[in-house]
């Protein structure tokens, strides 16, 4: 059976030279979801194991399935896919496959957002879950040369109980490779302030704060993430350009935005690529990183997102390399790791000249 992904949304096309440059460019990714990165083949395999989830077990039908009416519909389908992960073996398989896809795109380091609480609700023992992702992480670094780090995030739609439990898991049982604490799910009706106690606990334990904010709501959600959650990076931040004072604050305090262009189009929070706010973000001096979010669900990958960004921002090869370096600098990897990837990016640029 032929493996298929959802058809890509029509997007700006970079030149062949820029496309080739991006393909071999060493990259990091900071906003990418664990289950949302499952390839159609893996989703179909898991759906065959767990047919009661209602997810198609035919890769050819997944393209139609992952066509979203709006953001709320996307969340519903995402959670249906989450429900396919029911055993530590499922978790380990998924994680290593995601790592393989990343390595194939020349991703050298990634902070992969995981939502352990939803898997616990689905019956996966938390110790088994953590052992599975760690086993896959170690294998990926050994086999693929890819460094993975974890961000544990709160499924915001479940509420404060999920927040409290996720924080306890992160602080008491989180693996050594855990670097961040996040907040995902729908923003409407889910104020950032509700989750302050959980973020206080995680931050006190040394975890970095990386909540989603301003994706499907206005700039006030971003302000709230900064004030109540101590956000060090903002997931999406799409609406930041509606508030010049907020843009100036983000630029002054060097708070990066994790921008995911195709995701924003697919979930209908931005009308089209031409109207995407990334240009205004960059013009305001805000640090922008490029990410794929849930790549197979959106028919994309990180290389494609870099190509889109290159077109929207009118970047040549040095500009694309600078964009990749900005993501390295915004990451939570250690200094030697950052220096290594910066050097790889510089060598790739030098070779292309």
C-alpha positions in Angstrom: 0.0 0.0 0.0 1.4 3.4 -0.9 2.1 5.7 2.0 0.4 9.1 1.6 0.3 12.3 3.6 -2.4 15.0 3.5 -1.9 17.0 0.3 0.2 20.1 1.0 -1.5 23.4 1.0 -0.5 25.5 -2.0 2.4 27.5 -0.7 5.1 29.9 -2.0 7.8 28.0 -3.8 11.5 28.8 -3.3 14.1 28.5 -6.0 15.7 25.1 -6.7 19.0 26.5 -5.3 17.3 27.5 -2.0 15.4 24.2 -1.8 18.7 22.3 -2.2 20.4 24.5 0.3 17.7 23.9 2.9 17.6 20.2 2.3 21.2 19.8 3.6 21.1 22.6 6.1 21.7 21.4 9.7 18.6 22.5 11.6 17.0 22.5 15.1 13.2 22.3 15.7 11.6 23.8 18.8 7.9 23.5 18.2 6.9 20.0 17.1 4.5 17.6 18.8 5.2 14.0 19.6 2.0 12.3 18.4 1.4 15.0 15.8 4.6 13.9 14.1 3.4 10.4 13.5 3.8 9.4 9.9 0.7 8.1 8.0 2.2 4.6 8.0 2.5 4.6 11.8 -0.9 6.2 12.3 -2.4 3.5 10.1 -0.6 0.7 11.9 -1.8 2.0 15.2 -5.3 2.5 14.0 -5.3 -1.1 12.9 -4.4 -2.2 16.4 -7.0 0.1 17.9 -10.0 0.4 15.5 -12.3 1.7 18.1 -10.6 5.1 17.9 -12.3 5.8 14.6 -9.1 6.8 12.8 -8.7 5.3 9.3 -6.3 2.4 9.0 -5.7 3.1 5.3 -2.9 5.6 4.7 -4.6 6.7 1.5 -7.7 7.8 3.5 -5.7 9.7 6.1 -5.3 12.7 3.8 -9.0 13.2 3.7 -9.3 12.6 7.4 -6.7 15.2 8.3 -8.6 18.0 6.5 -9.6 20.5 9.2 -12.7 22.6 9.2 -11.3 24.9 11.9 -9.1 24.8 14.9 -11.6 23.0 17.1 -12.0 20.3 14.5 -8.2 19.9 14.4 -8.1 19.5 18.2 -10.8 16.8 17.9 -8.8 14.8 15.3 -5.5 15.3 17.1 -7.0 13.8 20.3 -8.4 10.9 18.3 -4.9 10.2 17.1 -3.5 10.5 20.7 -6.0 7.8 21.7 -4.1 5.3 19.4 -1.1 5.4 21.8 -2.0 2.8 24.5 1.1 0.8 25.4 4.7 1.6 26.0 5.5 -0.3 22.9 3.3 2.1 20.9 5.1 5.0 22.5 8.6 3.6 21.7 7.7 2.8 18.1 6.2 6.2 17.5 9.1 8.1 19.1 11.9 6.3 17.1 10.0 6.7 13.9 9.5 10.4 14.5 13.3 10.7 15.2 14.1 8.9 11.9 11.9 11.3 10.0 13.7 14.2 11.7 17.1 12.9 10.9 16.1 12.5 7.3 15.4 16.2 7.2 18.9 17.1 8.6 17.4 18.0 12.0 20.3 17.8 14.4 18.5 18.7 17.6 14.8 18.9 18.5 12.7 19.8 21.6 9.8 17.4 21.2 6.6 18.4 22.9 5.0 15.4 24.7 1.7 15.3 26.6 2.1 12.5 29.1 -1.1 13.1 31.0 -3.3 12.2 28.0 -1.4 8.9 27.6 -1.9 8.1 31.3 -5.6 8.7 30.8 -5.4 6.2 28.0 -3.9 3.6 30.3 -0.2 3.9 29.6 1.7 3.7 32.9 3.7 6.8 33.4 6.9 4.9 34.2 6.5 2.8 31.1 5.8 6.0 29.0 9.0 7.7 30.2 11.1 4.6 29.8 9.8 4.2 26.2 10.6 7.8 25.1 14.0 7.7 26.8 14.9 4.4 25.2 14.0 5.8 21.8 15.9 9.0 22.5 19.1 7.2 23.4 18.8 5.0 20.3 18.1 8.0 18.1 21.3 9.7 19.3 23.3 6.5 18.8 21.9 5.5 15.5 20.9 8.8 13.8 23.0 11.5 15.4 19.9 13.3 16.5 19.7 14.9 19.9 16.2 14.9 21.4 15.0 16.8 24.4 11.5 16.8 25.9 9.0 19.4 26.7 6.1 18.1 28.8 2.9 20.1 28.2 -0.5 20.5 29.8 -3.5 19.5 27.7 -5.3 22.7 28.4 -8.7 21.5 27.4 -8.8 19.2 30.5 -8.2 22.0 33.0 -6.4 22.5 36.3 -6.3 18.8 37.3 -4.4 18.0 34.1 -2.1 20.9 34.9 -1.4 19.8 38.4 -0.8 16.2 37.4 1.5 17.1 34.5 3.5 19.3 36.8 3.9 16.5 39.3 5.0 14.1 36.6 7.5 16.6 35.3 9.0 17.5 38.6 8.9 14.1 40.4 9.4 11.7 37.5 10.6 13.6 34.5 13.6 12.3 32.7 17.0 14.0 32.7 16.4 15.0 29.1 13.3 17.1 30.1 14.0 20.8 29.5 10.7 22.6 29.2 7.1 22.9 30.4 4.4 23.8 28.0 0.7 24.4 27.6 -1.3 23.3 24.5 -4.8 22.7 23.4 -7.5 25.2 22.6 -7.0 28.7 23.8 -10.6 30.0 23.7 -12.1 29.6 27.2 -8.7 28.4 28.6 -7.1 31.4 30.2 -3.3 31.2 30.7 -3.7 32.5 34.3 -5.5 29.3 35.4 -2.2 27.4 34.9 0.1 29.6 36.9 0.4 27.2 39.9 1.6 24.3 37.6 4.1 26.6 35.9 5.3 27.9 39.2 6.1 24.4 40.3 7.8 23.4 37.0 9.8 26.6 36.9 11.0 26.2 40.5 12.3 22.8 39.4 14.4 24.5 36.7 12.2 23.8 33.7 11.8 26.4 31.0 8.4 27.9 30.3 7.2 27.5 26.7 3.4 27.8 26.5 1.3 28.2 23.3 -0.3 31.6 23.2 -1.9 33.9 20.7 -2.5 31.2 18.1 -6.3 31.2 17.9 -6.9 34.2 20.3 -5.7 37.7 20.5 -2.5 39.3 21.9 -3.8 39.5 25.4 -3.2 35.7 25.7 0.4 36.3 24.9 0.6 39.0 27.6 -1.0 36.6 30.0 1.5 33.9 29.1 4.3 36.3 29.9 2.8 37.6 33.1 1.4 34.5 34.7 3.5 31.7 33.2 6.9 33.4 32.8 7.0 32.4 29.2 10.6 32.3 27.7 9.4 31.5 24.2 5.9 31.7 22.8 4.3 28.9 20.9 2.9 30.4 17.6 2.2 33.9 18.9 0.4 34.6 15.6 -1.6 37.5 16.9 1.3 39.4 18.4 1.4 41.7 15.4 -2.0 43.1 16.4 -0.3 44.9 19.3 2.7 47.1 18.5 3.5 47.4 22.2 3.6 43.6 22.5 5.9 43.3 19.5 8.3 45.9 21.0 8.3 44.0 24.3 9.1 40.7 22.6 11.9 42.3 20.6 13.3 44.2 23.6 13.3 41.2 25.9 14.5 38.8 23.2 11.5 36.4 23.6 11.4 34.2 20.5 8.3 33.2 18.7 7.9 29.6 17.5 6.3 30.2 14.1 4.6 27.4 12.2 3.3 28.8 8.9 1.5 25.8 7.3 -0.1 24.9 10.7 -1.6 28.3 10.9 -3.1 28.0 7.5 -4.3 24.4 8.0 -6.1 25.3 11.3 -7.6 28.4 9.7 -6.1 30.8 12.2 -4.4 32.6 9.3 -6.3 33.1 6.0 -3.4 32.4 3.6 0.4 32.5 3.3 0.4 36.0 1.9 -1.4 37.4 5.0 0.8 35.5 7.4 2.2 37.9 10.0 5.8 36.6 9.9 7.0 39.6 7.9 5.7 42.0 10.5 7.3 39.9 13.3 10.7 40.1 11.7 10.3 43.8 10.7 9.6 44.5 14.4 12.9 42.9 15.4 11.3 39.9 17.1 13.3 36.6 17.1 11.5 34.2 14.8 12.1 30.4 14.7 10.6 28.2 12.0 8.9 25.0 13.0 6.5 22.3 11.6 4.1 21.7 14.6 2.3 18.5 13.5 4.0 17.9 10.1 2.3 14.8 8.7 -1.1 16.1 9.7 -0.5 19.3 7.7 1.2 17.6 4.8 4.5 19.4 5.5 7.9 19.1 7.0 10.6 21.4 8.5 12.4 21.7 5.1 9.2 22.9 3.4 8.5 25.4 6.2 12.0 26.8 5.8 11.3 27.2 2.0 8.0 29.0 2.7 9.7 31.3 5.2 12.5 32.0 2.7 9.9 33.1 0.1 7.8 35.2 2.5 10.9 36.9 3.9 12.8 37.1 0.6 15.8 35.3 2.0 18.9 34.2 0.2 21.2 31.4 1.5 22.9 33.5 4.2 19.4 34.7 5.3 18.2 31.1 5.6 21.3 30.2 7.5 20.7 33.1 9.9 17.2 31.9 10.4 18.5 28.4 11.3 21.1 29.9 13.7 18.4 31.9 15.4 16.6 28.7 16.3 19.9 27.2 17.6 20.3 30.3 19.9 16.7 30.1 21.1 17.0 26.4 22.0 17.6 25.1 25.5 20.5 22.9 24.5 23.9 23.3 26.3 26.5 25.6 24.9 28.8 22.9 23.4 25.8 21.6 21.5 24.9 25.0 20.2 28.4 25.7 19.2 28.6 22.4 17.2 25.4 23.1 15.2 26.3 26.8 14.6 29.6 25.6 13.2 27.8 23.0 11.0 25.5 25.7 9.7 28.5 28.0 8.9 30.3 25.2 7.1 27.3 24.4 5.0 26.9 28.1 4.0 30.6 28.4 3.2 30.4 25.3 1.0 27.4 26.7 -0.9 29.2 29.9 -1.8 
